[in-house]
Amino acid sequence: MLNGGSSSGKSGIARCLQAILPDPWLAVGDDMLIEAMPASMQASEAGIEFAADGTVSVGPEYRALRPCHRR
């Protein structure tokens, strides 16, 4: 997850990472990610939480959705 203010270069970094990483990765904005998740995961420590200070906490239900955590 890339975190930063507006126009701080997150999209450019994501594109560069996609170009150099050996496995394919999707670049998805946090607003799209949140809209795609069930409501229960948006308001639970088991899902994903975005704090006002920019801290992102992910729980076991969120990790189960990500294939890289199943290896």
MDTraj code that builds the backbone (N, CA, C; nanometers):
import mdtraj as md
import numpy as np

residues = "MET LEU ASN GLY GLY SER SER SER GLY LYS SER GLY ILE ALA ARG CYS LEU GLN ALA ILE LEU PRO ASP PRO TRP LEU ALA VAL GLY ASP ASP MET LEU ILE GLU ALA MET PRO ALA SER MET GLN ALA SER GLU ALA GLY ILE GLU PHE ALA ALA ASP GLY THR VAL SER VAL GLY PRO GLU TYR ARG ALA LEU ARG PRO CYS HIS ARG ARG".split()
xyz = np.array([
    [0.0842, -0.1163, 0.0000],
    [0.0000, 0.0000, 0.0000],
    [0.0889, 0.1227, 0.0000],
    [0.0625, 0.2121, -0.0926],
    [0.1340, 0.3391, -0.0980],
    [0.0469, 0.4447, -0.0319],
    [0.1055, 0.5218, 0.0549],
    [0.0302, 0.6220, 0.1287],
    [0.0995, 0.7560, 0.1103],
    [0.0213, 0.8603, 0.0819],
    [0.0780, 0.9935, 0.0671],
    [-0.0293, 1.0925, 0.0278],
    [0.0032, 1.2172, 0.0367],
    [-0.0907, 1.3229, 0.0032],
    [-0.1180, 1.3315, -0.1460],
    [-0.2121, 1.4150, -0.1802],
    [-0.2479, 1.4364, -0.3194],
    [-0.1270, 1.4874, -0.3970],
    [-0.1069, 1.4346, -0.5160],
    [0.0026, 1.4744, -0.6054],
    [0.1417, 1.4509, -0.5460],
    [0.1537, 1.3494, -0.4596],
    [0.2844, 1.3213, -0.3988],
    [0.3646, 1.2174, -0.4762],
    [0.3060, 1.1608, -0.5837],
    [0.3798, 1.0670, -0.6672],
    [0.3439, 0.9205, -0.6497],
    [0.2364, 0.8923, -0.5785],
    [0.1967, 0.7530, -0.5551],
    [0.1691, 0.6779, -0.6852],
    [0.0986, 0.7386, -0.7771],
    [0.0659, 0.6712, -0.9037],
    [0.1913, 0.6435, -0.9850],
    [0.2837, 0.7386, -0.9875],
    [0.4093, 0.7191, -1.0597],
    [0.4925, 0.6074, -0.9985],
    [0.4976, 0.6041, -0.8664],
    [0.5704, 0.4966, -0.7978],
    [0.5061, 0.3623, -0.8295],
    [0.3722, 0.3574, -0.8279],
    [0.3020, 0.2321, -0.8584],
    [0.3357, 0.1845, -0.9996],
    [0.3377, 0.2741, -1.0967],
    [0.3713, 0.2372, -1.2344],
    [0.5145, 0.1863, -1.2450],
    [0.6058, 0.2516, -1.1753],
    [0.7458, 0.2065, -1.1767],
    [0.7589, 0.0685, -1.1135],
    [0.6907, 0.0468, -1.0023],
    [0.6950, -0.0846, -0.9380],
    [0.6371, -0.1916, -1.0300],
    [0.5267, -0.1608, -1.0977],
    [0.4677, -0.2571, -1.1904],
    [0.5671, -0.2933, -1.3009],
    [0.6476, -0.1977, -1.3419],
    [0.7437, -0.2215, -1.4500],
    [0.8619, -0.3072, -1.4068],
    [0.8999, -0.3001, -1.2789],
    [1.0207, -0.3710, -1.2367],
    [0.9963, -0.4972, -1.1549],
    [0.8784, -0.5119, -1.0960],
    [0.8518, -0.6304, -1.0140],
    [0.8321, -0.7528, -1.1031],
    [0.8782, -0.8689, -1.0594],
    [0.8684, -0.9889, -1.1430],
    [0.7251, -1.0398, -1.1603],
    [0.6392, -1.0199, -1.0614],
    [0.4992, -1.0644, -1.0700],
    [0.4102, -0.9453, -1.1020],
    [0.2973, -0.9684, -1.1694],
    [0.2054, -0.8570, -1.1985],
    [0.1343, -0.8092, -1.0717],
    [0.1170, -0.6790, -1.0608],
    [0.0472, -0.6163, -0.9486],
    [-0.0542, -0.5180, -1.0042],
    [-0.1684, -0.5064, -0.9381],
    [-0.2696, -0.4080, -0.9755],
    [-0.2514, -0.2830, -0.8905],
    [-0.2719, -0.1693, -0.9503],
    [-0.2720, -0.0428, -0.8771],
    [-0.4179, -0.0005, -0.8617],
    [-0.4645, 0.0004, -0.7373],
    [-0.6047, 0.0315, -0.7083],
    [-0.6085, 0.1403, -0.6025],
    [-0.6832, 0.2452, -0.6275],
    [-0.6974, 0.3527, -0.5301],
    [-0.7730, 0.3058, -0.4071],
    [-0.7432, 0.3662, -0.2923],
    [-0.8075, 0.3218, -0.1692],
    [-0.9589, 0.3418, -0.1717],
    [-1.0066, 0.4450, -0.2418],
    [-1.1511, 0.4635, -0.2492],
    [-1.2182, 0.3481, -0.3238],
    [-1.1557, 0.2998, -0.4307],
    [-1.2107, 0.1862, -0.5049],
    [-1.2022, 0.0588, -0.4208],
    [-1.0917, 0.0418, -0.3494],
    [-1.0748, -0.0745, -0.2634],
    [-1.1828, -0.0786, -0.1563],
    [-1.2069, 0.0342, -0.0924],
    [-1.3070, 0.0400, 0.0141],
    [-1.4464, 0.0108, -0.0414],
    [-1.4789, 0.0681, -0.1566],
    [-1.6109, 0.0446, -0.2166],
    [-1.6304, -0.1017, -0.2551],
    [-1.5221, -0.1709, -0.2898],
    [-1.5313, -0.3105, -0.3329],
    [-1.5441, -0.4083, -0.2162],
    [-1.5053, -0.3660, -0.0969],
    [-1.5096, -0.4560, 0.0186],
    [-1.6483, -0.4580, 0.0808],
    [-1.6841, -0.5721, 0.1427],
    [-1.8095, -0.5767, 0.2180],
    [-1.8063, -0.4732, 0.3313],
    [-1.9204, -0.4172, 0.3640],
    [-1.9290, -0.3150, 0.4689],
    [-1.8710, -0.3654, 0.6009],
    [-1.8865, -0.4932, 0.6292],
    [-1.8370, -0.5478, 0.7555],
    [-1.6847, -0.5388, 0.7657],
    [-1.6157, -0.5394, 0.6529],
    [-1.4695, -0.5291, 0.6545],
    [-1.4223, -0.3841, 0.6605],
    [-1.5118, -0.2909, 0.6333],
    [-1.4753, -0.1499, 0.6336],
    [-1.4768, -0.0904, 0.7736],
    [-1.5416, -0.1568, 0.8655],
    [-1.5565, -0.1032, 1.0007],
    [-1.5192, -0.2075, 1.1053],
    [-1.4154, -0.2825, 1.0765],
    [-1.3768, -0.3911, 1.1650],
    [-1.2261, -0.4066, 1.1673],
    [-1.1715, -0.4411, 1.2823],
    [-1.0281, -0.4679, 1.2920],
    [-0.9891, -0.5878, 1.2066],
    [-1.0853, -0.6738, 1.1723],
    [-1.0567, -0.7904, 1.0888],
    [-1.0351, -0.7511, 0.9429],
    [-1.0881, -0.6365, 0.9038],
    [-1.0751, -0.5908, 0.7651],
    [-0.9603, -0.4942, 0.7492],
    [-0.9924, -0.3703, 0.7145],
    [-0.8894, -0.2675, 0.6950],
    [-0.9396, -0.1383, 0.7574],
    [-0.8485, -0.0681, 0.8226],
    [-0.8842, 0.0579, 0.8865],
    [-0.7843, 0.1657, 0.8440],
    [-0.8367, 0.2839, 0.8121],
    [-0.7550, 0.3984, 0.7749],
    [-0.7690, 0.5028, 0.8854],
    [-0.6623, 0.5298, 0.9578],
    [-0.6657, 0.6275, 1.0666],
    [-0.6478, 0.7687, 1.0109],
    [-0.6899, 0.8667, 1.0882],
    [-0.6804, 1.0066, 1.0464],
    [-0.5355, 1.0490, 1.0216],
    [-0.4399, 0.9855, 1.0904],
    [-0.2991, 1.0227, 1.0728],
    [-0.2337, 0.9515, 0.9539],
    [-0.3127, 0.8742, 0.8772],
    [-0.2608, 0.8042, 0.7604],
    [-0.2199, 0.6608, 0.7868],
    [-0.2255, 0.6186, 0.9113],
    [-0.1914, 0.4803, 0.9452],
    [-0.2946, 0.3855, 0.8866],
    [-0.2467, 0.2766, 0.8278],
    [-0.3344, 0.1746, 0.7714],
    [-0.3130, 0.0462, 0.8502],
    [-0.4215, -0.0106, 0.9021],
    [-0.4142, -0.1369, 0.9752],
    [-0.4949, -0.2404, 0.8993],
    [-0.4335, -0.3554, 0.8736],
    [-0.5046, -0.4629, 0.8042],
    [-0.5196, -0.5820, 0.8978],
    [-0.6353, -0.6451, 0.8887],
    [-0.6653, -0.7600, 0.9718],
    [-0.6672, -0.8892, 0.8914],
    [-0.6996, -0.9996, 0.9566],
    [-0.6934, -1.1301, 0.8923],
    [-0.7898, -1.1482, 0.7746],
    [-0.9084, -1.0891, 0.7799],
    [-1.0026, -1.1034, 0.6683],
    [-0.9495, -1.0335, 0.5436],
    [-0.8871, -0.9171, 0.5611],
    [-0.8273, -0.8461, 0.4478],
    [-0.7112, -0.9270, 0.3921],
    [-0.6264, -0.9778, 0.4787],
    [-0.5111, -1.0563, 0.4339],
    [-0.5550, -1.1801, 0.3553],
    [-0.6652, -1.2396, 0.3942],
    [-0.7147, -1.3593, 0.3239],
    [-0.7547, -1.3280, 0.1800],
    [-0.7898, -1.2028, 0.1511],
    [-0.8276, -1.1626, 0.0153],
    [-0.7066, -1.1437, -0.0747],
    [-0.5890, -1.1293, -0.0156],
    [-0.4692, -1.0986, -0.0925],
    [-0.3887, -1.2262, -0.1166],
    [-0.3758, -1.2671, -0.2429],
    [-0.3030, -1.3916, -0.2745],
    [-0.1604, -1.3936, -0.2238],
    [-0.0940, -1.2786, -0.2174],
    [0.0462, -1.2778, -0.1751],
    [0.0606, -1.3220, -0.0302],
    [-0.0455, -1.3156, 0.0471],
    [-0.0395, -1.3584, 0.1868],
    [-0.0723, -1.5069, 0.2015],
    [-0.1086, -1.5723, 0.0937],
    [-0.1431, -1.7147, 0.1009],
    [-0.0263, -1.8039, 0.0659],
    [0.0841, -1.7482, 0.0215],
    [0.1982, -1.8289, -0.0225],
    [0.2653, -1.8970, 0.0929],
])
top = md.Topology()
chain = top.add_chain()
for i, resn in enumerate(residues, 1):
    res = top.add_residue(resn, chain, resSeq=i)
    for name in ("N", "CA", "C"):
        top.add_atom(name, md.element.get_by_symbol(name[0]), res)
traj = md.Trajectory(xyz[None], top)
